[in-house]
Amino acid sequence: MCGRYTFTAPVPVIEERFDATFTEPMPPNFNAAPSQRLPIITNTEPGRIQLLQWGLLPGWVRDMKTATKPINARAETLAEKPSFRQLLQRRRCLVLADSFYEWQQTAPTGKGPKVPHRILLRDEQPFAFAGLWDEWADRSTGEVIPTFTIITTEPNELMAGLHNRMPVILPDRHAELAWLDDGVPTAAHQELLRPYAAERMREYTVSTRVNSPGNNDPEVLEAA
């Protein structure tokens, strides 16, 4: 799965990299967590970087308080689940990041403390996870809440030793644009949801400070 990541690149770098402009200020986030508003680019407005809440709240949900808000969606089953299948067809997004965290279970029994790792590209450049988004409207107030989820897939060779899933990182600008393109068939969109090349990534152990979203500072990036 992907339950925590970072967004630390300067705004001008991000705007040039993704050819899009922020709609509101976005400070660096060294420990991005579910329920936070985080930067994404939607298929409907590819020239804008918007802040949406992490944790998908589909438009068909009746009660926001009791609804499950998935932070991840499995690539292999998107087409099988009606809610995800519709979003795959009409509401895709790029989730902007520059690294993510994963917790490795090292105890043979599968119990005990887990070791946090930071995973990033070898060139340390920002990238985009493949995501889905939707809008939920509060029928009593008219408030519209846009949310997103990150798509995951099978792990590559680097990630397999840490976890049995990994987020889908789109490999290049061509793939990012294809993911946002409504003119691309759904089958072609699904073909993009593959593990990222392990040789283009690296990872290292970080301290357990990252376990708490309240620790959101450059120190959480330091090697343990």
C-alpha positions in Angstrom: 0.0 0.0 0.0 1.0 3.6 0.1 0.0 5.4 3.3 2.6 8.2 3.6 4.7 10.2 1.2 6.6 13.5 0.7 6.1 16.6 -1.4 9.2 18.9 -0.8 10.2 20.3 -4.2 10.0 24.1 -4.7 6.8 25.3 -6.3 8.6 26.7 -9.5 10.2 23.3 -10.0 6.9 21.5 -9.8 5.1 24.0 -12.0 7.7 23.6 -14.7 8.0 19.9 -14.4 4.2 19.3 -14.8 3.4 22.3 -17.0 0.7 23.4 -14.5 0.1 26.2 -12.0 -0.8 26.0 -8.3 -4.3 27.3 -7.5 -3.3 28.0 -3.9 -0.1 28.0 -1.8 1.4 24.7 -0.9 4.2 24.4 1.7 6.6 21.5 1.7 5.2 18.3 3.3 7.7 15.9 4.7 5.1 13.4 6.0 2.0 13.6 3.9 -0.8 11.6 5.5 -4.4 10.6 4.7 -7.1 13.3 5.3 -4.6 16.0 4.4 -5.2 18.3 1.4 -2.4 17.5 -1.1 -1.4 18.5 -4.7 -2.9 16.7 -7.6 -3.6 17.4 -11.3 -6.9 16.1 -12.7 -7.8 15.0 -16.1 -10.5 17.7 -16.4 -8.0 20.6 -15.5 -4.5 19.5 -16.6 -3.1 23.0 -16.4 -3.9 23.4 -12.6 -2.4 21.9 -9.5 -5.2 21.6 -7.0 -5.2 20.6 -3.3 -7.5 17.7 -2.7 -8.1 15.6 0.4 -6.4 12.2 0.5 -9.0 9.4 1.1 -11.6 8.8 -1.6 -15.2 9.9 -0.9 -17.1 8.8 -4.0 -20.0 11.0 -5.2 -22.6 8.3 -4.6 -21.9 8.0 -0.9 -24.8 9.1 1.3 -23.2 9.5 4.7 -19.7 10.9 4.8 -19.3 10.1 8.5 -19.8 6.3 8.0 -18.2 6.0 4.6 -15.0 4.1 4.0 -12.4 6.5 2.5 -9.8 4.3 0.7 -6.4 5.9 0.4 -5.4 3.2 -2.1 -7.0 1.3 -5.0 -5.6 -1.9 -6.4 -4.8 -1.6 -10.1 -5.7 -5.3 -10.7 -9.3 -4.9 -9.6 -10.2 -1.4 -10.8 -12.3 -2.6 -13.7 -14.2 -5.1 -11.4 -15.5 -2.6 -8.9 -18.3 -0.4 -10.2 -17.2 2.7 -8.3 -13.6 2.5 -9.3 -14.4 1.4 -12.9 -16.4 4.6 -13.5 -13.6 6.8 -12.0 -11.0 5.0 -14.2 -13.1 6.0 -17.2 -13.8 9.6 -16.3 -11.8 10.9 -13.2 -8.1 10.1 -13.2 -5.4 12.3 -11.7 -1.7 12.7 -11.1 -0.7 12.7 -7.4 2.5 14.8 -7.1 5.3 13.5 -4.9 9.1 13.1 -4.6 9.3 10.1 -2.3 7.2 7.7 -0.2 7.5 5.7 2.9 7.0 2.0 3.6 7.2 0.0 6.8 9.1 -3.3 6.6 8.1 -6.2 8.9 11.3 -7.8 10.0 10.1 -10.2 12.7 9.8 -13.8 11.5 6.4 -14.1 13.2 5.0 -11.1 11.3 4.5 -9.4 14.6 6.5 -6.7 16.4 7.8 -3.2 15.4 8.1 -2.4 11.7 11.1 -0.5 10.2 10.3 2.6 8.2 12.0 3.2 4.8 12.0 6.1 2.5 11.8 5.3 -1.2 12.7 7.8 -4.0 14.0 8.0 -7.5 17.7 7.8 -8.0 17.8 11.2 -9.5 15.7 12.5 -6.6 13.3 14.3 -9.0 9.6 14.8 -8.4 7.2 12.3 -10.0 3.5 11.4 -10.2 1.6 8.5 -8.7 -1.4 7.4 -10.8 -4.6 8.3 -8.9 -8.4 8.5 -9.1 -10.5 11.4 -7.8 -14.1 12.3 -7.2 -16.3 15.0 -5.7 -18.9 14.5 -2.9 -21.6 17.0 -2.4 -23.2 17.5 1.0 -26.9 17.6 0.3 -27.7 19.6 3.4 -25.2 22.4 2.9 -24.2 22.2 -0.8 -20.5 21.9 0.1 -18.5 20.0 -2.4 -15.5 17.9 -1.1 -13.0 16.7 -3.8 -10.9 13.7 -2.8 -8.4 11.3 -4.3 -6.9 7.8 -3.9 -3.5 6.4 -5.0 -3.4 3.3 -7.2 -1.1 0.5 -6.1 0.3 -2.5 -8.0 2.6 -5.5 -7.4 6.0 -4.6 -6.0 9.2 -4.4 -8.1 12.4 -6.1 -7.1 13.4 -3.3 -4.8 10.0 -3.0 -3.1 9.4 -6.8 -2.7 11.7 -6.9 0.3 9.7 -4.2 2.0 6.1 -4.8 1.2 3.8 -6.8 -1.1 2.4 -3.7 -2.8 3.8 -0.4 -4.2 2.2 2.8 -5.5 2.0 3.1 -9.3 4.6 5.7 -10.4 4.1 6.8 -13.9 7.4 6.4 -15.7 7.7 9.6 -17.8 5.9 12.7 -19.1 4.4 10.7 -22.0 2.7 8.3 -19.6 1.5 11.1 -17.3 -0.2 12.8 -20.3 -1.6 9.6 -21.5 -3.1 8.9 -18.0 -4.9 12.3 -18.1 -6.0 12.0 -21.7 -9.8 11.2 -21.9 -9.2 10.2 -25.5 -7.1 7.2 -24.5 -9.1 3.9 -24.2 -9.6 2.5 -20.7 -7.5 -0.6 -21.6 -4.6 1.6 -22.5 -5.0 3.5 -19.2 -4.8 0.1 -17.4 -1.6 -0.8 -19.3 0.1 2.2 -17.6 -0.5 0.7 -14.1 2.7 -1.3 -13.8 5.5 -1.5 -11.3 8.2 1.2 -11.7 11.6 0.1 -12.8 13.5 -1.0 -9.7 16.9 0.2 -11.1 15.6 3.8 -11.2 14.8 3.8 -7.5 16.6 3.7 -4.2 15.6 3.3 -0.6 17.0 3.8 2.9 15.9 3.4 6.5 14.6 6.4 8.4 13.7 6.9 12.1 10.4 6.0 13.6 9.7 9.7 14.0 8.0 9.3 10.6 5.4 7.0 12.3 3.5 10.1 13.5 2.1 12.6 10.9 2.7 15.2 13.6 6.4 15.0 12.8 6.5 17.0 9.6 9.9 18.4 9.2 13.2 17.8 7.2 14.5 15.5 10.0 12.1 12.7 9.1 14.0 12.4 5.8 17.3 11.7 7.6 18.8 8.2 7.4 18.5 6.2 10.6 
